[in-house]
Amino acid sequence: MNNTQSVQALFKPFAFGNLTLPNRIVMAPMTRQFSTDGVPGQDVAAYYRRRAENGVGLIVTEGTVINHPDSSNQANVPHFYGEAALNGWSSVVSAVHEVGGRIIPQIWHMGARGNVGDYSESEIASIVQAFAQAAFEAKQLGFDGIELHGAHGYLIDQFFWEKTNPRTDSYGGDMLARTRFAVEVIEACRRAVGPEFPIVLRISQWKPNDYTAKLAETPALLQQFLTPLVDAGVDIFHCSTRRFWEPEFEGSDLNLAGWVKKLTGRPTITVGSVGLDSDFTSLFTEGKGAGNFKIDGLIEKLEHEEFDLVAVGRALLVDPAWVNKIRDGRAAELIPFTSEAVKTLY
């Protein structure tokens, strides 16, 4: 594999419905807590604009919380409700679109204070409606779609996982029942935005307190889990893993994004430690990287359409021009991800 081929794989356009992207690189959502009292300011707009004007194909914003008392316990995580916060997001959308970028908000609820069994059915209904209202606002503000955060132990994922969902009613029990809350959220969001507005769902097997956890131990169980989510209206799955190169199940080289695409036919985004080590940058330096399994594997999987998009997180956090530097073969200019560099968060 040569450098040109690798760049071509990452920089092919991607189209799905009304969403057209210039390349396959997605900015992964990363919580920054720079929105004072939940309101994103001009610094937030400038932060996203810098990534858009430097070639990111699709920006997924940091997590933005819905209008529910438990949705966040962090004062400076941005809201996706209220006039001030929505005006702030309007400025973000304008800033990104002015330079030709595409952007979707990640909409989340950070989780029940105890467990999901503490919520009555009437409160669940109000949370579902809060998600739908946020989706409606996103479309009104001109965003290019939405992402629902259903991973990493946050609220939707708390309903998914049997260890955090002790409910014995129709929202708990077997795997199919544990998808009911997510299905209701997705269906409500779909009604709010109509049939053509892209809905992305971020999922993960791992949990913050258990990196080896699996919602589904086998491909058959994974398909059982995914089918109601597809039927509810998910367009694209954002499949979060810690290391994109690790196979999801024994006996197959497919990672989680590969399996989800195989089982659903939906486009998928792979993510997990892309661009964080010197081995990655060496691929884009002449004469190096030919034998690197991890990165050669990423490009090969992308070329074979095992997944469709590649999300990059911390590398883009410290280097707004990461995409253009990779495209132009300027690996030597990349800003390394270090604890000192991340303090800038610019």
Secondary structure, 3 states (H helix, E strand, C coil): CCHHHHHHHHCCCEEECCEEECCCEEECCCCCCCCHHHCCCHHHHHHHHHHHHCCCCEEEEEEEECCCCCCCCCCCCCECCCHHHHHHHHHHHHHHHHCCCCEEEEEECCCCCCCHHHCCHHHHHHHHHHHHHHHHHHHHHCCCCEEEEECCCCHHHHHHCCCCCCCCCCCCCCHHHHCHHHHHHHHHHHHHHCCCCCEEEEEECCECCECCCCCCCCHHHHHHHHHHHHHHCCCEEEEECCCCCCCCCCCCCCCHHHHHHHHHCCCEEEECCCCCCHHHHHHCCCCCCCCCHHHHHHHHHHHCCCCCEEEECHHHHHCCCHHHHHHCCCHHHCCCCCHHHHCCCC
